[in-house]
Amino acid sequence: MVSAEAGIERVLWTEAEVAARVGEVAAELAADLRALPEPAVVVGVATGALLFLADLVRRVDAPLAVDFVRVESYGGGTESSGKPRITADLKVDVAGKHVVVVEDIVDTGNTLSCLIAHLEKKGASSISVCTFLDKPARRKVDIQLVGDGKFYSGFECPDYFVVGYGLDYAELYRNLPYVGVLKPEKYKKDSSN
């Protein structure tokens, strides 16, 4: 069996750089959440946001509820289908609450826009987004926040296919403690089948 790192072309952000930036984003988020009149609901987008969400909320000294939603748009490939669908919904009631959507990466914006509309229909009073990576070069949809929502971002990501720290290719590489560029031969050979 080969190491998970065998598919990595190069590291974009080291484990230490990731930890430092998550701490900075958490401090900004915590300051804003402490100013709210009632606890916010933090909604992680499974499965990619799992590691970021766990590290983030452990550093936020403010009352909050945590839940997950599953939205699928990629399948096993490297390109979004452009038609996201919610395959597992929240258990926590978000009506009248401030919601913070925690994403691993905002790419085209299709998934996030779908999720924001879904949360707004459920009655969220305001919706913020906290993404680990933001890839504006691939944006196809303007992200419309709700109410007093704010956009928090860890790193602006260049237009590479990246994995690690929750980000995957075909469900692999999520466990890497850093963010790296996946070698093209790892995903191009699969797409030629």
trRosetta pair geometry for C-beta under 8 A, 3 or more apart (Angstrom, degrees):
i j d omega theta_ij theta_ji phi_ij phi_ji
2 6 4.4 -13 154 -17 124 158
3 6 5.1 131 67 -32 76 91
4 7 7.3 -54 176 25 48 100
4 172 7.1 -167 -137 175 98 97
4 173 6.0 152 -178 -104 109 57
4 175 6.5 -112 -108 70 176 103
4 176 6.0 -155 123 -68 127 94
5 8 5.2 -50 -163 17 62 122
5 176 7.0 120 -84 -113 75 117
5 180 7.8 87 -138 7 74 168
7 163 7.6 8 103 51 118 150
7 169 7.8 -128 140 50 150 136
7 172 7.8 70 27 121 156 127
7 173 6.8 -90 71 -79 129 121
7 182 5.8 -7 144 -147 104 81
7 183 5.4 -131 -172 23 60 103
7 186 4.5 66 -152 -92 114 150
8 11 6.9 31 165 -66 134 66
8 163 7.5 -125 -95 64 89 108
8 164 7.7 41 -101 -50 126 124
8 173 7.9 136 -68 -131 95 122
8 176 7.4 122 -68 -121 137 159
8 180 3.9 -2 -145 138 118 153
8 181 7.0 104 -162 65 70 50
8 182 6.7 -62 -106 -105 50 43
8 183 6.9 133 175 -27 2 88
9 180 7.0 161 46 165 61 100
9 181 4.5 -50 57 94 111 100
9 182 6.7 55 -4 126 99 12
9 183 4.6 139 -60 -81 91 67
9 184 7.7 36 -60 -11 138 68
10 180 6.3 -176 96 -154 32 90
10 181 5.3 15 52 35 76 110
11 14 6.0 53 153 -80 136 65
11 178 5.3 -7 -145 136 113 141
11 179 7.3 106 -162 79 67 48
11 180 4.8 -52 -102 -96 51 92
12 155 8.0 137 134 140 118 156
12 157 7.6 45 156 -134 161 82
12 158 7.6 -158 -129 29 134 103
12 160 7.4 177 -68 59 136 140
12 162 6.3 -38 7 -122 144 128
12 178 7.8 163 52 158 62 96
12 179 4.9 -48 60 104 106 97
12 180 6.2 169 3 -110 80 30
12 181 6.2 100 -44 -37 104 84
13 17 4.4 -126 -167 94 86 126
13 18 5.3 112 131 -61 115 81
13 21 7.5 -37 -166 7 143 141
13 155 6.2 -127 -56 -60 150 165
13 178 6.1 -169 94 -166 59 83
13 179 4.6 30 45 42 95 107
14 17 4.7 96 51 8 76 102
14 18 6.9 -134 96 -6 40 87
14 178 5.2 -42 -144 -119 31 127
15 18 5.7 -53 -149 34 30 114
15 19 6.4 29 155 -19 64 106
15 177 4.1 14 -102 130 116 111
15 178 4.9 -79 -51 -68 66 87
16 19 5.8 -53 -146 36 31 111
16 20 6.3 31 156 -19 65 107
17 20 5.8 -54 -146 36 30 111
17 21 6.3 24 158 -14 65 109
17 178 7.9 60 48 -134 98 95
18 21 6.1 -63 -149 40 26 105
18 22 6.2 27 156 -20 65 109
18 154 7.9 20 -143 178 66 137
18 165 5.7 -153 -141 -98 153 152
18 177 7.3 -166 48 159 147 68
18 178 6.3 -162 -20 -121 131 53
18 179 6.7 136 -81 -11 120 97
19 22 5.9 -55 -145 36 28 111
19 23 6.5 33 155 -22 61 106
19 55 7.4 -118 -119 -164 66 141
20 23 5.8 -57 -157 33 30 115
20 24 6.7 28 150 -18 64 104
21 24 5.5 -51 -151 33 38 112
21 25 6.4 34 154 -15 69 104
21 154 5.0 88 139 -164 123 89
21 155 6.3 7 -178 -52 166 92
22 25 5.8 -55 -146 40 32 108
22 26 6.1 36 154 -22 66 109
22 52 6.9 -154 -114 -143 118 72
22 55 5.0 -5 168 125 154 125
22 56 6.0 -114 -168 -79 100 70
22 59 7.0 128 136 20 91 152
22 132 7.7 -13 -92 -122 92 92
22 154 6.6 -5 -80 -119 59 122
23 26 5.7 -55 -144 37 28 113
23 27 6.5 31 156 -23 63 104
23 59 6.0 -132 -119 -158 60 160
24 27 5.9 -52 -151 30 30 111
24 28 6.7 26 153 -14 63 105
25 28 5.8 -57 -153 38 34 110
25 29 6.1 31 152 -17 68 110
25 56 6.8 -48 100 -121 110 104
25 130 6.7 124 168 -161 122 108
25 152 5.5 112 -157 167 101 118
25 153 7.6 -130 -110 88 125 19
25 154 5.5 -55 -44 -90 148 72
26 29 5.7 -56 -142 41 31 111
26 30 6.0 35 157 -24 66 108
26 55 7.8 -112 -59 131 134 74
26 56 5.2 -174 -88 -151 100 62
26 57 8.0 -150 -127 -62 111 16
26 59 3.6 35 156 98 162 119
26 60 5.3 -125 -164 -63 91 75
27 30 5.8 -51 -142 34 27 113
27 31 6.6 31 157 -21 60 104
27 59 7.4 -57 -51 147 62 113
28 31 6.0 -54 -153 31 29 111
28 32 6.8 21 153 -11 62 108
28 152 6.3 162 97 -124 124 120
29 32 5.9 -63 -154 40 32 107
29 33 6.1 25 155 -17 70 111
29 56 7.1 24 45 -176 157 107
29 60 5.7 -54 101 -106 109 119
29 100 7.0 77 -153 -143 120 158
29 130 6.1 18 -93 -102 136 143
29 152 5.9 -5 -72 -85 99 169
30 33 5.8 -58 -140 40 30 107
30 34 6.2 33 160 -24 65 106
30 59 7.2 -104 -46 127 131 71
30 60 4.4 -172 -84 -143 93 68
30 61 5.4 50 -157 41 135 66
30 62 5.2 172 -149 -16 70 112
31 34 6.1 -53 -148 31 25 111
31 35 7.1 25 152 -20 57 107
32 35 5.9 -60 -161 30 34 113
32 36 7.6 45 145 -34 63 95
32 128 7.8 105 124 -84 147 167
32 150 6.5 -99 -144 30 164 151
33 36 5.7 -37 -162 7 45 117
33 39 8.0 24 -180 -146 106 51
33 40 5.2 -90 -133 4 105 130
33 60 6.4 37 39 -176 149 120
33 62 3.8 134 105 109 114 162
33 63 7.9 -161 150 57 111 50
33 64 6.3 -28 -171 -67 146 117
33 98 7.8 -175 -121 97 75 136
33 100 7.6 -50 -83 -35 115 142
34 61 7.5 11 -71 98 121 76
34 62 4.6 -124 -66 -103 71 115
36 39 7.4 116 96 -105 127 11
36 40 5.9 105 33 -51 169 94
36 62 7.8 83 33 177 105 133
36 98 5.6 -110 -126 19 145 148
38 97 7.1 -96 97 -121 115 80
38 98 7.9 154 74 13 79 97
39 62 7.6 155 -125 144 73 84
39 63 4.0 -84 -95 121 108 100
39 64 5.2 179 -171 -95 98 33
39 65 6.0 96 131 -17 125 82
39 97 7.8 -19 94 -144 64 115
40 62 7.5 32 20 121 105 122
40 64 5.0 -19 66 -119 79 98
40 65 7.5 -144 103 32 42 72
40 97 6.6 130 -142 171 43 99
40 98 4.4 -56 -114 87 93 98
40 99 6.8 156 -173 -98 89 20
40 100 5.6 45 153 -10 136 104
41 64 7.0 155 -100 -169 21 81
41 65 4.7 -22 -113 68 74 103
41 66 7.7 166 -164 -84 60 22
41 67 6.5 -7 -176 16 105 108
41 92 5.5 173 -140 122 130 139
41 94 5.2 -118 52 -109 156 89
41 97 5.0 60 -5 130 111 143
41 98 7.3 164 23 85 70 49
41 99 5.0 -26 71 -108 96 73
41 100 7.3 180 88 25 46 69
41 124 7.8 -114 51 -115 122 107
42 53 7.0 149 146 -150 119 103
42 56 7.9 -173 -165 105 148 119
42 57 6.0 176 79 -88 166 120
42 64 5.2 41 -13 163 107 132
42 65 7.0 -179 24 85 70 47
42 66 5.0 -19 69 -106 101 71
42 67 7.6 154 83 27 53 59
42 99 7.8 150 -95 -162 23 58
42 100 4.8 -21 -111 67 70 104
42 102 6.0 29 -180 -22 95 120
43 66 7.9 165 -83 -157 31 49
43 67 5.5 -18 -111 73 73 86
43 68 7.0 134 -165 -113 64 22
43 69 5.7 15 179 -1 113 108
43 90 6.5 -55 -121 -92 118 121
43 92 8.0 -144 -88 57 92 123
43 94 7.6 -16 -55 -84 130 138
43 99 5.8 5 -3 -170 119 107
43 100 7.0 168 23 80 71 48
43 101 5.2 -28 72 -108 103 59
43 102 6.7 176 83 17 45 78
43 115 8.0 -179 115 174 135 124
43 119 7.2 -155 18 -95 165 134
44 49 4.4 -167 -164 100 88 122
44 50 6.5 91 166 -86 143 44
44 53 3.9 -20 -98 -77 127 162
44 66 7.0 23 -11 -171 105 94
44 67 7.5 -165 26 97 76 37
44 68 4.8 -33 71 -105 93 79
44 69 7.6 169 82 25 46 64
44 102 4.7 -30 -102 69 63 112
45 48 6.6 -9 100 56 91 94
45 49 4.8 91 53 -3 69 132
45 68 7.5 140 -106 -157 12 75
45 69 6.1 -31 -110 71 60 84
45 70 7.5 114 -167 -114 60 31
45 71 5.8 -41 -151 27 108 106
45 101 6.7 38 -39 -177 105 93
45 102 6.7 -159 6 85 77 57
45 103 5.1 14 26 -105 132 67
45 104 7.1 -113 75 -2 104 80
45 111 7.4 91 -161 147 152 125
45 115 6.8 -62 -95 -95 120 164
46 49 6.9 -86 -79 43 29 90
46 50 6.6 50 -124 -59 69 96
46 68 4.7 52 -41 -179 111 124
46 69 6.9 -169 10 82 90 30
46 70 4.6 -43 64 -89 109 81
46 88 7.0 -17 48 64 134 128
47 50 5.6 -15 -178 -24 63 121
47 70 7.6 15 -41 -116 68 98
47 166 7.4 -162 129 -163 67 84
47 168 7.6 20 84 -8 109 136
47 171 7.9 35 63 -125 145 82
47 174 7.1 -33 124 -116 110 155
48 103 7.4 13 95 -173 116 59
48 104 3.4 -90 143 -4 110 147
48 105 7.0 -70 154 12 146 85
48 166 4.8 94 -176 150 53 98
48 167 5.7 39 -148 -95 108 49
48 168 6.6 -126 -96 5 88 92
48 174 7.3 -133 -116 -118 54 110
49 52 5.3 -71 -160 55 63 110
49 53 4.9 65 143 -31 93 110
49 102 4.8 135 -178 120 139 89
49 103 5.5 -100 -80 -141 124 18
49 104 4.7 -135 -73 -45 60 77
49 132 7.2 177 -122 -13 74 115
49 166 6.2 75 -95 173 11 150
50 53 6.0 -61 -142 37 19 109
50 54 6.4 17 162 -18 60 109
50 166 5.6 174 49 -122 75 111
50 174 7.7 35 50 -180 119 129
51 54 5.9 -55 -147 35 29 110
51 55 6.4 20 159 -10 65 109
51 165 5.5 -141 93 -173 143 59
51 166 4.1 -145 29 -56 106 105
51 174 7.3 168 -19 172 125 89
52 55 6.1 -63 -148 43 28 105
52 56 5.8 28 156 -23 66 115
52 102 6.4 -173 106 170 107 112
52 104 6.0 164 5 -104 137 64
52 132 4.3 -107 -106 -66 151 126
52 154 7.5 -106 -138 -40 126 148
52 165 6.8 71 -59 156 87 100
52 166 5.6 -75 -12 2 91 157
53 56 5.6 -59 -140 38 26 114
53 57 6.1 13 170 -10 66 109
53 66 7.3 125 169 -152 118 120
53 102 4.6 116 -92 113 96 151
54 57 6.7 -59 -139 39 21 98
54 58 6.5 19 162 -17 58 113
55 58 6.2 -64 -152 35 26 111
55 59 6.9 9 158 -7 61 114
56 59 6.3 -82 -164 41 28 101
56 60 6.5 23 151 -27 69 112
56 102 6.5 -172 55 -131 156 139
56 130 6.9 125 -159 135 158 141
57 60 5.3 -53 -141 28 42 115
57 64 6.8 -125 -139 79 107 135
57 66 6.0 8 -115 -85 168 134
60 64 6.6 8 111 7 133 141
64 100 7.9 -31 -145 28 136 123
65 92 5.2 150 137 -137 136 151
67 90 4.8 64 134 -142 145 92
67 91 5.8 -161 -134 43 126 78
67 92 4.2 -142 -42 9 143 117
68 88 7.3 9 115 108 94 118
68 90 7.6 171 75 -104 31 64
69 86 6.3 -42 177 -143 110 106
69 88 6.4 176 -159 92 45 73
69 89 6.1 -1 -127 -138 94 34
69 90 5.5 -36 -74 -55 99 78
69 115 6.7 139 97 -136 145 114
69 118 7.9 148 -169 103 157 143
70 86 7.0 115 81 -163 57 59
70 87 4.8 -57 104 67 109 89
70 88 3.7 50 24 36 113 102
71 84 5.1 20 172 -180 107 120
71 85 7.0 170 -153 82 67 28
71 86 5.4 -35 -98 -98 79 60
71 87 7.1 154 -107 12 24 80
71 111 5.2 130 123 -161 132 102
71 114 6.6 147 -152 91 137 122
71 115 5.6 -81 -57 -70 156 111
72 75 7.1 74 174 -63 109 52
72 84 6.7 160 79 -149 35 70
72 85 5.9 -20 58 59 85 79
72 87 5.3 27 -3 -13 113 130
73 80 4.7 8 136 -152 113 92
73 81 5.2 -141 -172 35 67 89
73 82 7.2 133 -168 -8 113 14
73 83 6.8 168 -130 71 89 39
73 84 3.9 -45 -70 -91 117 80
73 85 7.5 144 -75 12 70 60
73 110 6.3 150 -149 98 159 117
73 111 5.0 -127 -1 -77 144 106
74 77 6.0 -146 178 63 77 70
74 78 7.6 11 -159 -117 111 11
74 79 7.4 157 -135 83 77 27
74 80 5.7 -56 -83 -101 71 56
74 81 7.1 -160 -89 -13 21 84
75 81 6.8 76 -9 -45 107 117
76 170 4.8 38 -159 -109 91 84
76 171 7.8 -45 -117 -9 83 88
76 190 7.6 -112 137 158 109 138
77 187 7.9 100 -160 -169 53 112
77 190 8.0 -170 -112 112 63 116
77 191 6.6 78 -134 -96 98 104
78 161 5.4 -32 -150 -117 125 138
78 169 6.9 -4 -87 -128 90 101
78 187 5.1 72 -49 169 132 147
78 191 7.2 -61 16 -61 108 134
80 84 7.6 -32 -168 -61 113 90
80 107 6.5 166 -31 90 131 131
80 108 5.2 -113 42 8 151 137
80 110 5.9 153 148 45 146 133
80 111 7.1 -122 -137 -34 135 103
81 84 7.5 148 63 -65 98 46
82 108 7.0 -84 -102 134 71 166
82 110 5.5 -146 -143 -106 47 166
82 140 7.7 -37 -120 79 100 159
83 110 7.6 -54 -53 169 18 137
84 110 5.6 155 -14 130 110 95
84 111 4.3 132 -82 -107 154 66
84 114 4.4 -160 74 28 120 160
84 115 7.5 -51 123 -38 148 83
85 114 7.8 -88 -80 171 25 153
86 89 5.9 56 153 -80 126 79
86 114 7.4 -167 -43 141 90 113
86 115 7.3 123 -82 -100 107 74
86 118 6.0 104 -47 -115 146 162
90 94 6.6 30 106 -24 167 112
90 122 7.5 61 43 -148 133 170
93 97 7.7 124 115 -6 66 129
93 122 7.9 -162 -158 169 55 110
94 97 5.0 -109 -162 52 57 115
94 99 5.2 16 -154 -72 130 124
94 119 6.0 -50 106 -156 159 89
94 122 5.1 58 60 116 108 122
94 123 6.5 156 97 73 73 78
94 124 4.6 -22 144 -79 116 89
95 122 6.4 -114 -66 150 72 71
95 123 3.3 15 -121 93 75 141
95 124 7.3 -91 -100 -63 25 37
96 123 6.1 -15 -25 146 57 111
96 124 7.9 -85 21 -133 14 26
96 125 5.3 30 -155 -41 33 115
97 124 6.1 -54 70 -130 70 70
97 125 6.3 162 55 15 14 97
98 124 7.4 78 -132 -172 19 93
98 125 6.2 -52 -69 67 57 97
98 126 4.8 -10 -118 64 81 100
98 127 7.7 179 -163 -79 56 31
98 128 7.1 25 175 -3 98 103
98 147 7.5 -119 -111 87 82 143
98 148 7.6 -39 -117 66 118 100
99 119 5.4 -123 71 -176 166 141
99 124 4.4 -46 -3 -138 124 138
99 126 7.2 -177 29 91 66 51
99 127 4.9 -12 68 -112 100 75
99 128 7.2 -172 96 31 51 66
100 127 7.8 160 -89 -161 27 53
100 128 4.7 -16 -111 70 74 104
100 129 7.4 159 -163 -95 61 15
100 130 5.5 21 175 -4 108 115
101 112 6.9 136 119 -141 149 88
101 115 6.0 117 -131 123 147 131
101 116 7.0 -90 -20 -78 154 76
101 119 7.2 -132 -66 -25 115 157
101 127 6.5 26 -15 -175 106 101
101 128 7.1 -169 23 92 70 49
101 129 5.0 -22 65 -111 101 68
101 130 7.1 171 82 27 48 67
102 130 5.0 -20 -105 74 71 101
102 131 7.6 157 -161 -87 44 39
103 106 5.6 80 100 -58 152 80
103 111 7.9 132 -125 101 129 119
103 112 6.4 -38 -68 -88 153 109
103 129 6.6 -3 4 -168 116 98
103 130 7.3 164 24 85 70 48
103 131 4.2 -19 69 -108 103 88
103 132 7.0 -130 101 12 60 76
104 131 7.3 3 89 -157 13 79
104 132 5.3 -23 -154 32 43 123
104 133 6.7 4 149 26 59 97
104 165 7.8 159 -148 111 103 81
104 166 4.8 -149 -113 113 125 120
104 167 5.3 161 160 -75 133 79
105 131 6.4 84 -128 -174 18 115
105 132 6.6 -51 -66 66 58 90
105 133 4.2 -14 -108 71 85 106
105 134 7.5 178 -155 -81 61 24
105 135 6.1 24 -178 -7 106 111
105 157 6.7 -18 -136 8 111 157
105 162 7.6 150 -87 66 149 112
105 167 6.2 51 -22 -100 125 120
106 109 6.3 39 180 -89 97 63
106 112 5.6 5 -124 -34 102 148
106 129 7.1 55 -69 160 140 139
106 131 4.6 -66 -16 -105 103 167
106 133 7.3 -166 25 97 61 60
106 134 5.1 -3 53 -121 105 68
106 135 6.7 -172 88 30 56 71
106 139 7.8 20 139 -94 95 96
106 143 7.0 -13 -166 -66 143 143
106 153 7.9 -81 26 -109 122 106
107 111 7.9 50 43 19 92 112
107 135 4.9 4 -113 60 60 125
107 138 4.9 -26 -178 93 76 134
107 139 7.6 -174 148 -79 33 52
108 111 7.6 96 63 2 94 80
108 138 5.6 -70 -74 137 58 96
108 139 6.4 126 -155 -132 30 31
108 140 4.4 -8 -165 18 92 107
108 141 6.4 57 145 10 77 94
109 112 5.5 -66 -155 49 52 111
109 113 5.6 55 150 -27 83 108
109 139 5.1 49 -23 -145 121 81
109 140 6.0 -158 42 54 101 63
109 141 3.6 -151 101 63 117 90
109 142 7.0 80 164 -3 162 5
109 143 5.4 -128 -143 -61 116 85
110 113 6.0 -59 -145 36 24 109
110 114 6.4 25 157 -18 62 108
110 140 6.6 5 -48 66 94 116
110 141 5.6 126 -73 -1 52 138
111 114 5.8 -59 -153 36 29 113
111 115 6.3 23 153 -16 66 110
112 115 5.7 -57 -145 39 32 110
112 116 6.2 34 156 -21 67 105
112 129 6.4 32 -157 -120 129 142
112 141 7.8 179 65 85 91 123
112 143 5.8 -19 113 -115 131 110
113 116 5.8 -51 -143 35 30 111
113 117 6.4 31 157 -17 63 106
113 141 4.8 -71 -30 137 147 147
113 143 6.5 -133 -73 -113 82 59
113 144 7.1 62 -125 25 90 87
114 117 6.0 -59 -154 37 27 110
114 118 6.4 29 150 -21 63 109
115 118 5.4 -53 -147 35 34 116
115 119 6.3 30 156 -16 67 105
116 119 5.9 -56 -146 39 30 107
116 120 6.2 33 153 -22 64 107
116 127 5.5 148 -138 118 88 156
116 129 7.7 -49 -77 -65 115 112
116 143 7.3 129 -25 -161 155 79
116 144 6.7 164 121 74 152 74
116 145 7.3 -113 -138 -114 141 36
116 146 6.5 170 -173 -25 103 109
117 120 5.6 -53 -146 35 30 114
117 121 6.5 33 153 -20 63 104
118 121 5.8 -55 -154 33 29 112
118 122 6.7 24 149 -15 62 107
119 122 5.5 -56 -150 39 36 112
119 124 4.5 7 154 -3 95 140
119 127 5.5 114 99 -98 136 136
119 146 7.6 -150 97 12 105 149
120 123 7.8 91 178 -41 31 11
120 124 5.9 -73 -91 49 39 96
120 127 6.7 -79 -66 -19 83 139
120 146 5.4 -180 -93 -91 107 151
124 127 5.2 65 121 -65 141 96
124 146 6.4 95 101 87 106 149
124 147 8.0 -128 130 3 83 129
125 146 7.7 166 129 130 27 113
125 147 5.5 56 142 -64 64 161
126 145 7.8 23 -174 160 79 94
126 146 5.4 -176 -144 104 41 82
126 147 2.9 -99 -97 76 88 133
126 148 4.7 -20 -134 43 154 70
126 149 5.0 -175 174 -52 88 75
127 145 5.9 -157 86 -160 80 68
127 146 4.0 55 22 35 97 108
127 147 6.9 111 10 31 57 97
127 149 4.7 -7 80 -91 47 139
128 145 6.5 22 -108 -147 41 124
128 149 4.4 -176 -77 -152 53 76
128 150 4.7 -2 -126 48 114 66
128 151 7.1 -163 -164 -71 75 32
128 152 6.9 40 163 -4 115 99
129 143 6.6 -52 2 175 158 143
129 145 6.7 -122 -4 -97 98 102
129 149 7.1 50 -8 175 72 117
129 150 7.9 -139 38 96 59 43
129 151 5.2 0 62 -119 99 69
129 152 6.9 -164 99 34 54 68
130 152 4.1 -3 -115 66 76 118
130 153 7.9 -163 -154 -69 46 33
131 134 5.4 107 90 -69 131 80
131 151 7.8 -13 12 -168 102 83
131 152 7.2 162 25 88 56 65
131 153 5.5 -5 66 -113 90 71
131 154 6.8 -114 110 9 56 88
132 154 4.5 -9 -160 15 45 142
132 155 7.2 -1 155 26 62 86
132 165 7.0 -167 174 124 154 121
132 166 7.1 123 10 55 164 133
133 153 7.7 35 -163 -164 13 91
133 154 6.2 -44 -65 63 43 107
133 155 5.5 -22 -111 68 70 89
133 156 7.7 102 -163 -138 66 14
133 157 4.2 36 -174 -38 113 130
133 162 7.0 -174 -127 72 172 145
133 167 7.5 5 13 -63 139 139
133 179 7.3 136 -69 -132 132 157
134 153 4.3 -28 -19 -138 130 133
134 154 7.8 159 -9 45 85 63
134 155 7.3 -171 26 92 74 41
134 156 5.3 -40 73 -110 94 60
134 157 6.4 167 69 11 35 87
135 138 5.0 10 126 26 110 110
135 139 7.5 171 102 -46 65 76
135 156 7.6 129 -92 -170 36 59
135 157 4.4 -43 -81 72 86 107
135 158 7.8 -7 -127 96 90 10
135 159 6.5 110 -166 -94 110 60
136 139 5.1 -22 -154 -16 53 123
136 156 6.8 -28 6 -148 104 105
137 158 7.4 23 4 -160 145 43
137 159 4.4 -84 90 -61 144 114
138 159 6.2 138 -46 -118 99 100
139 142 7.7 66 164 -83 122 41
143 151 6.9 101 100 -96 139 130
145 149 3.2 -151 174 92 114 126
145 150 6.9 105 -158 -35 164 13
145 151 6.5 -127 -58 -51 134 87
146 149 5.2 75 52 -21 50 133
153 156 6.8 45 145 -66 138 67
155 179 7.7 -156 51 41 151 160
157 160 7.4 -114 168 43 95 80
157 162 6.2 -108 -157 4 131 148
160 181 4.5 -48 159 -121 144 107
160 182 7.9 160 155 31 96 68
161 169 7.0 61 158 -84 118 122
161 181 7.0 90 69 -158 57 68
161 182 5.0 -55 106 44 100 111
161 184 7.7 113 36 -97 125 64
161 187 6.3 -67 122 20 165 156
162 167 5.7 25 111 114 82 158
162 179 5.4 18 177 -180 124 100
162 180 6.7 162 -150 84 77 29
162 181 5.9 -51 -98 -96 71 49
162 182 6.9 172 -119 -10 18 86
163 167 5.0 -151 -134 106 39 95
163 168 6.1 50 -136 -127 100 19
163 169 5.4 -65 -82 -13 132 95
163 172 7.6 1 -161 103 146 70
163 173 3.6 9 162 128 132 147
163 174 7.6 -85 -173 -66 90 38
163 176 6.6 81 125 28 87 135
163 179 7.4 166 84 -150 29 60
163 180 6.2 -26 64 65 76 79
163 182 5.0 67 -3 -60 117 109
164 167 5.9 2 48 53 40 96
164 173 5.8 -68 -61 163 54 97
164 174 7.5 140 -130 -142 19 18
164 176 3.4 -63 -121 82 93 119
164 177 7.2 -32 -173 56 106 17
164 178 5.3 -23 164 89 150 47
164 179 4.6 -174 76 -105 116 37
164 180 5.2 84 -17 15 139 80
165 174 7.8 -81 82 -168 12 51
165 176 6.6 -61 -28 88 56 77
165 177 6.7 53 -77 -168 82 25
165 178 6.6 -60 -37 156 107 6
165 179 5.3 -50 20 -65 121 82
166 174 5.4 15 -135 -154 23 89
167 173 7.0 -32 98 109 67 108
167 174 6.8 173 60 -108 24 63
167 179 6.8 51 30 -125 131 93
168 171 5.3 7 174 -117 149 16
168 172 6.0 126 -158 55 94 33
168 173 5.5 151 -129 60 55 87
168 174 4.7 -22 -74 -58 100 91
169 172 5.9 -33 70 61 71 88
169 173 5.8 39 23 19 83 131
169 182 5.6 74 -30 -107 147 164
169 186 6.7 83 104 126 158 118
169 187 5.7 -101 -161 -80 139 115
170 187 8.0 175 -16 -109 109 88
170 190 7.1 -131 -50 -143 143 170
171 174 7.2 -39 -175 -18 47 119
173 176 5.5 -18 -172 -6 72 116
173 180 8.0 -115 -165 55 126 103
173 182 7.1 -73 -74 -90 170 112
176 179 7.7 132 104 -86 117 27
176 180 6.5 -64 141 11 159 111
182 186 5.3 -101 171 60 103 135
182 187 6.2 62 123 -17 134 115
183 186 4.8 99 71 -14 84 105
184 187 6.6 -76 -158 49 42 86
184 188 5.1 28 160 -18 83 123
185 188 5.8 -56 -115 45 30 106
185 189 5.9 34 -178 -25 65 108
186 189 7.3 -63 -159 25 10 102
186 190 7.7 -1 147 -8 47 111
187 190 5.6 -55 -155 36 43 113
187 191 6.4 36 154 -18 72 108
188 191 5.8 -58 -145 38 35 107
188 192 6.6 37 157 -26 66 105
189 192 6.0 -56 -153 28 32 112
189 193 7.9 48 149 -37 58 91
190 193 6.3 -41 -171 1 40 114
